[in-house]
């Protein structure tokens, strides 16, 4: 059964989801409206995998109780193996797909003892509540926490890349995905669609928000974008992992 990642009343979680038995290499989870509500409230929930099934799983299947008998569709979605957890991030788009049709998510790794579903909040900031300027940025601190405001005393970002050091004016950056590897590299997606990978030199950021001044340490930042509700996603290709930035009204590729 699913349990919260933080200590909470287990009974509340137990009634939100049912898990089916492992069928061959498939680990299937059935979602309900109550489960989705709890996932949004708590941020993440996890399901324990039996020891006998851990080395056999090749597909994680997510179904919704009202449409679970429909034909599944296979999607290319990241399954991040972090320690004993197989982590899948659900946003509103993916939840809508699961409600309409079961989703099969292949995984090329097994041996994990838990499946961890994390909720990615769709709306970072209400734009009408933010005084927009050329220095306004939207900082995602986690899958469910974010902050926005006018950036003070920073008009460019310096990155150390394989070909050397480069300084990029902030006005040319559409977004930066931080901590993409063990070297704390970042991917900067530019407004023209180009992308640059390197280790950024980002100081503590000071933002003027609608409620006051906030200081944000770079190690706490997941991503920085210059448009509200923008979202990075990672895609596996024949040429390696590529980072893409969806800005809502345009699509810029990343590497």
Steps between C-alpha positions, in 0.01 A plus 500: 500500500602861463642691794609859540869574481466687831343343811122552476189303578543191284129423491431815297742383234389139500151583378621710207658235278493130428792310350462196279720196516808492282416348159817371333726806477223754564451689825152652487355773720137612491431865579179658626375857540564476873857383441569788261365747758732355765795505259445871433465568872805303613726551194607134473381150587673167465414134448709215636614235250515142622846350520410221256397751231785752521731341243225425247336838439539639149187713484318717754134536413278778635123455467196698611217313669229612253697418183735225618362246251590716197794408278826639645719744310879498537664835579867603502514647851798519734523246780777632723658239727606674821628251752221250559235721337377503141380860469230608252386864489129556427378835371148601400552392139615151594224461758244590230648233270484236773135586568417438135717196433746279691862608456792259470843641592798278408798498732843368404597456865346283768588387850327798663288432808256793471316690228488869597247725327570874533258777408627789290285805573378644167481866589809652653371851536187701435640753252244762599645496852853576380621840390668402173824664384796409282668350809206289618592132538310191610702265720393142558637369829343154473219323318244680714673815629586815306558871536494796262620856512723767355863393497738754655864568405533220245485556126704204371598140579855361461544131411813288470454273197721246323612769257568758770320765701201686363291787637138510388285812543188420701283657230610223259409213735161329490580262784769315695467144632737461795683194640464275194793275595738413781719800408210741563495595134207698364325528164422853383236522227524826308215702359595394144476129588873432535625338819828503693618249760756588764567567865334830591635766732175607664516711817234519765200652324310792648142544384249773565166321521144621556543422871855626561863406434616139469851354481544164324812284517606347163514148645127527581403594144358238265440731205480868405276624219408842368137413422237378746395134498794393282613144558810295419475134403763242419482279193718200418616489136744297291750781560457507878283699737352827375337765715200681356329814626128542449417867542128457434489694174830389344726196515877526532721189481769430757792262528 
